[in-house]
Amino acid sequence: MPEVIDNEFRRWALTDTEKEIAILLIKGLTMQEIAGVRGVKEKSVRQQATGVYAKAGVSGRYEPTSHFIEDLLAPPGG
């Protein structure tokens, strides 16, 4: 799974910071928790997350996670 995620991040052209934000979002951390982990303001995390959503072509925080879950649940060969 990490390889699949990394390939998508490359396809989405995420920066290193955006990759870190995306991973933490996928893990289910809140914006406040991400800010604490990264030592930045929550507003900065929200702005960076918005960049992730735009590059991924999604509209909210749960869609990147569901994108990867859909791949896991797809029937073999489908």
N, CA, C and O of each residue as an XYZ file, in Angstrom:
312
protein
N       0.810     -1.210      0.000
C       0.000      0.000      0.000
C       0.851      1.273      0.000
O       0.501      2.226     -0.696
N       1.963      1.326      0.758
C       2.762      2.558      0.719
C       3.227      2.909     -0.699
O       3.304      4.086     -1.051
N       3.530      1.918     -1.495
C       3.965      2.187     -2.872
C       2.826      2.783     -3.689
O       3.049      3.689     -4.493
N       1.620      2.287     -3.493
C       0.449      2.813     -4.206
C       0.231      4.272     -3.825
O       0.002      5.121     -4.687
N       0.302      4.552     -2.538
C       0.116      5.923     -2.057
C       1.204      6.831     -2.617
O       0.913      7.927     -3.096
N       2.442      6.385     -2.559
C       3.547      7.196     -3.068
C       3.396      7.472     -4.564
O       3.684      8.578     -5.022
N       2.950      6.483     -5.320
C       2.727      6.679     -6.756
C       1.654      7.731     -7.010
O       1.797      8.571     -7.899
N       0.578      7.682     -6.228
C      -0.483      8.684     -6.384
C       0.022     10.072     -6.011
O      -0.280     11.051     -6.693
N       0.790     10.155     -4.931
C       1.335     11.448     -4.527
C       2.210     12.028     -5.632
O       2.173     13.232     -5.889
N       2.991     11.183     -6.280
C       3.819     11.647     -7.408
C       2.938     12.115     -8.554
O       3.191     13.156     -9.161
N       1.905     11.340     -8.841
C       0.983     11.702     -9.930
C       0.292     13.035     -9.632
O       0.056     13.837    -10.535
N      -0.024     13.258     -8.368
C      -0.664     14.508     -7.958
C       0.335     15.653     -7.850
O      -0.064     16.802     -7.666
N       1.623     15.358     -7.960
C       2.695     16.355     -7.866
C       2.684     17.093     -6.527
O       2.795     18.319     -6.483
N       2.550     16.335     -5.435
C       2.560     16.942     -4.108
C       3.984     17.309     -3.698
O       4.938     16.599     -4.016
N       4.109     18.414     -2.997
C       5.390     18.782     -2.408
C       5.644     17.859     -1.217
O       4.748     17.124     -0.801
N       6.845     17.891     -0.672
C       7.146     17.068      0.502
C       6.228     17.417      1.673
O       5.760     16.528      2.384
N       5.976     18.695      1.869
C       5.087     19.124      2.949
C       3.669     18.620      2.702
O       3.019     18.127      3.624
N       3.187     18.738      1.475
C       1.847     18.257      1.150
C       1.742     16.745      1.332
O       0.704     16.243      1.762
N       2.806     16.020      1.008
C       2.811     14.569      1.221
C       2.649     14.259      2.704
O       1.873     13.382      3.082
N       3.385     14.980      3.535
C       3.301     14.752      4.977
C       1.892     15.050      5.483
O       1.335     14.281      6.267
N       1.320     16.158      5.037
C      -0.043     16.522      5.434
C      -1.012     15.438      4.980
O      -1.875     15.015      5.751
N      -0.879     14.984      3.738
C      -1.780     13.967      3.193
C      -1.704     12.670      3.996
O      -2.735     12.071      4.303
N      -0.502     12.237      4.334
C      -0.339     11.006      5.125
C      -1.039     11.153      6.478
O      -1.737     10.244      6.926
N      -0.848     12.290      7.114
C      -1.469     12.504      8.425
C      -2.986     12.575      8.320
O      -3.692     12.118      9.219
N      -3.494     13.145      7.231
C      -4.937     13.160      7.001
C      -5.459     11.744      6.792
O      -6.499     11.372      7.337
N      -4.740     10.962      6.007
C      -5.138      9.580      5.754
C      -5.146      8.775      7.051
O      -5.982      7.890      7.237
N      -4.212      9.088      7.943
C      -4.159      8.405      9.240
C      -5.295      8.837     10.162
O      -5.531      8.207     11.193
N      -6.003      9.912      9.794
C      -7.160     10.338     10.560
C      -6.921     11.434     11.568
O      -7.793     11.713     12.391
N      -5.754     12.067     11.527
C      -5.485     13.153     12.469
C      -6.330     14.374     12.122
O      -6.632     14.619     10.954
N      -6.705     15.129     13.137
C      -7.422     16.381     12.923
C      -6.426     17.451     12.472
O      -5.212     17.272     12.574
N      -6.954     18.544     11.981
C      -6.089     19.661     11.581
C      -5.273     20.151     12.776
O      -4.090     20.464     12.643
N      -5.912     20.216     13.935
C      -5.227     20.669     15.151
C      -4.102     19.695     15.520
O      -3.007     20.121     15.888
N      -4.371     18.405     15.423
C      -3.345     17.409     15.738
C      -2.171     17.489     14.755
O      -1.011     17.376     15.152
N      -2.481     17.684     13.485
C      -1.429     17.804     12.474
C      -0.570     19.025     12.770
O       0.656     18.964     12.680
N      -1.204     20.121     13.119
C      -0.467     21.340     13.464
C       0.475     21.069     14.631
O       1.624     21.510     14.618
N      -0.004     20.347     15.638
C       0.828     20.023     16.786
C       2.007     19.141     16.421
O       3.127     19.372     16.876
N       1.756     18.132     15.600
C       2.827     17.224     15.164
C       3.887     17.976     14.368
O       5.084     17.730     14.518
N       3.436     18.888     13.528
C       4.354     19.609     12.641
C       4.911     20.877     13.269
O       5.853     21.461     12.734
N       4.355     21.314     14.385
C       4.838     22.521     15.043
C       4.520     23.792     14.272
O       5.309     24.736     14.241
N       3.338     23.797     13.646
C       2.896     24.966     12.876
C       1.493     25.343     13.318
O       0.870     24.629     14.104
N       0.998     26.462     12.813
C      -0.357     26.900     13.137
C      -1.371     26.084     12.339
O      -1.105     25.637     11.224
N      -2.535     25.908     12.946
C      -3.600     25.154     12.296
C      -3.997     25.785     10.958
O      -4.332     25.080     10.006
N      -3.955     27.104     10.896
C      -4.292     27.798      9.650
C      -3.350     27.361      8.522
O      -3.790     27.188      7.385
N      -2.074     27.184      8.823
C      -1.101     26.733      7.814
C      -1.446     25.328      7.334
O      -1.363     25.036      6.141
N      -1.831     24.464      8.259
C      -2.205     23.095      7.893
C      -3.431     23.120      6.984
O      -3.484     22.398      5.988
N      -4.402     23.939      7.323
C      -5.617     24.032      6.499
C      -5.280     24.504      5.077
O      -5.824     23.981      4.104
N      -4.400     25.471      4.961
C      -3.999     25.958      3.638
C      -3.267     24.872      2.853
O      -3.502     24.696      1.657
N      -2.387     24.152      3.526
C      -1.640     23.082      2.858
C      -2.578     21.944      2.471
O      -2.428     21.355      1.400
N      -3.534     21.634      3.324
C      -4.506     20.585      3.013
C      -5.347     20.979      1.805
O      -5.674     20.133      0.973
N      -5.694     22.245      1.707
C      -6.448     22.723      0.549
C      -5.649     22.498     -0.729
O      -6.219     22.147     -1.762
N      -4.338     22.697     -0.667
C      -3.476     22.421     -1.816
C      -3.477     20.949     -2.183
O      -3.495     20.596     -3.362
N      -3.458     20.089     -1.173
C      -3.515     18.638     -1.411
C      -4.828     18.294     -2.103
O      -4.832     17.564     -3.094
N      -5.939     18.809     -1.593
C      -7.246     18.501     -2.181
C      -7.312     18.949     -3.639
O      -7.812     18.224     -4.499
N      -6.807     20.139     -3.905
C      -6.843     20.665     -5.275
C      -6.030     19.793     -6.224
O      -6.493     19.457     -7.314
N      -4.834     19.432     -5.817
C      -3.968     18.615     -6.674
C      -4.522     17.205     -6.860
O      -4.330     16.592     -7.909
N      -5.207     16.695     -5.840
C      -5.782     15.348     -5.915
C      -7.124     15.343     -6.636
O      -7.653     14.285     -6.978
N      -7.667     16.532     -6.862
C      -8.962     16.625     -7.532
C     -10.117     16.188     -6.642
O     -11.096     15.617     -7.122
N     -10.002     16.457     -5.342
C     -11.057     16.117     -4.391
C     -11.527     17.379     -3.682
O     -10.893     18.430     -3.767
N     -12.652     17.256     -2.979
C     -13.207     18.462     -2.370
C     -13.117     18.510     -0.845
O     -13.485     19.519     -0.244
N     -12.639     17.450     -0.213
C     -12.595     17.487      1.239
C     -11.643     16.484      1.841
O     -11.040     15.673      1.138
N     -11.518     16.548      3.135
C     -10.496     15.794      3.863
C     -10.664     14.285      3.822
O      -9.679     13.563      3.974
N     -11.874     13.782      3.623
C     -12.074     12.334      3.645
C     -11.901     11.689      2.272
O     -11.717     10.475      2.180
N     -11.956     12.464      1.236
C     -11.859     11.898     -0.111
C     -10.496     11.277     -0.431
O     -10.465     10.231     -1.078
N      -9.376     11.858     -0.016
C      -8.108     11.165     -0.296
C      -8.058      9.775      0.342
O      -7.552      8.828     -0.261
N      -8.580      9.659      1.549
C      -8.600      8.356      2.221
C      -9.502      7.389      1.478
O      -9.128      6.240      1.243
N     -10.686      7.849      1.109
C     -11.612      6.958      0.409
C     -11.066      6.555     -0.954
O     -11.375      5.468     -1.444
N     -10.267      7.402     -1.566
C      -9.636      7.085     -2.855
C      -8.794      5.812     -2.719
O      -8.861      4.928     -3.574
N      -8.015      5.721     -1.660
C      -7.150      4.564     -1.466
C      -7.931      3.345     -0.980
O      -7.588      2.215     -1.327
N      -8.963      3.558     -0.191
C      -9.785      2.439      0.276
C     -10.519      1.797     -0.900
O     -10.650      0.574     -0.956
N     -10.992      2.609     -1.831
C     -11.655      2.066     -3.022
C     -10.729      1.120     -3.773
O     -11.166      0.073     -4.249
N      -9.459      1.478     -3.881
C      -8.498      0.617     -4.560
C      -8.355     -0.721     -3.832
O      -8.221     -1.766     -4.469
N      -8.382     -0.688     -2.518
C      -8.253     -1.920     -1.733
C      -9.482     -2.814     -1.865
O      -9.376     -4.040     -1.818
N     -10.636     -2.199     -2.030
C     -11.884     -2.962     -2.062
C     -12.291     -3.385     -3.469
O     -13.268     -4.114     -3.638
N     -11.550     -2.933     -4.480
C     -11.888     -3.296     -5.859
C     -11.742     -4.801     -6.044
O     -10.804     -5.404     -5.521
N     -12.668     -5.413     -6.787
C     -12.538     -6.852     -7.027
C     -11.288     -7.151     -7.848
O     -10.858     -6.319     -8.647
N     -10.709     -8.319     -7.658
C      -9.508     -8.679     -8.421
C      -9.764     -8.550     -9.928
O     -10.784     -8.998    -10.452
N      -8.792     -7.916    -10.599
C      -8.900     -7.735    -12.051
C      -9.886     -6.670    -12.453
O     -10.146     -6.482    -13.642
N     -10.453     -5.953    -11.467
C     -11.486     -4.974    -11.793
C     -11.051     -3.625    -11.507
O     -11.802     -2.674    -11.725
